[in-house]
Every structure is written in C-alpha cells, then in structure tokens.
Amino acid sequence: MFHGETVTELTKDFHAAVNHYLADCRATGRKSHKSKSVRLQLSLPREVHAHAAKRAEAEGKSIDEWAAEVLSQAAA
C-alpha cells in the first residue's frame, strides 16, 4: 500500500492536482503543457519496413526516431 492511501484516493488526488494546474493556467493566462508525443500505428509492406530499418540503423537512430524525423520533414 502507499502509506495508507488507496489507489482510489491517489487517483482522486491526481485529478484534483491536474484540475488545479489547469485552473491556475486559465487564471494566469498561461498555456498548459500537453504531451507532444502520440502513438501512430502503420501497416507497411515488409520491404518498406526493412529499408526504413536499415536507413535508421545507418543514421544511428531507432526506427521511431528516424520515422518521426522523416514525417516531420515531409509535413513541413
């Protein structure tokens, strides 16, 4: 257990803290910080995945890092 607190109490406290943070942002005119990362699932032909994995490895990146960079450039 967490020092006598239940998961329900911890969840309630977490939501209260987030609500307090958002209210403070509204009151002070600040933008709230949101995660800038999302999950994207793609279905690729095996050969495309293999070529992408080789390119990522050649650049010393994970395939996720490489794909994010390529998509970012293509979207600009």
N, C-alpha and C positions, 0 to 999 in steps of 0.2 A: 504494500500500500504506500501511498505518497504522504507520509506524515499525517495520517488520519483523514486526508481528503479523498473523496471518491472520484472516480472518473467523471461522473455527472457534475460534481462541484467544480472540478477543474475545467470542464468544457464550458460551464456557465461563466466562470471567471474569465476564461479566454474570450468568449463572445462579448462580455462586458468590457474588457480591455480594448478589443477592436472597435466596438461602438464608441468608446470614449475617445480613442485616437481619431476616428472619422469625424466625430462632433468637434473635436479640437481643431482639426484641419479646416472644417467649414467655418468655425468661429474666427480663425486667424487668417483665412484666405489662402491657406497653403494647399498644394495638391497632395493627395495621399499617394503613397508609394505602392505600386502594384507590381506583382511579378511580371517580368518581361519575357518569361520563358513559357512556351506551350509545347505540348507534345503533338507531333504530326506523324501519322502513320501512313506510309506509302506502299503501294504494291508495285514492285518493279520487276521487269524481266531479269532473270538470273545474270545474264551477261552485262546488263547495265549496272547492277549491284556489284558485280565482280570488278568492272572497270572503275567504278567510283571508289571501291575499297582500295584498289591499287593506287589511284591518284592520291587519296587521303594519306595512305601509308608513305608514299613518296614525298609528301609535303610534311610528314611528321605530325599528322593530325589524326584524330579519331574520325570515323566516317560522319558522326554527328557534327563535329566542328567543321569539317570540310563542306558538308551539305548546307549547313547554316550560312557559311561564307558565300557559297555559290548562289544560293537562293537570295541572299541579301543583295549581291551584285546584280542578279537578274531582275530583281524587283525595283532597283534604283532607276 
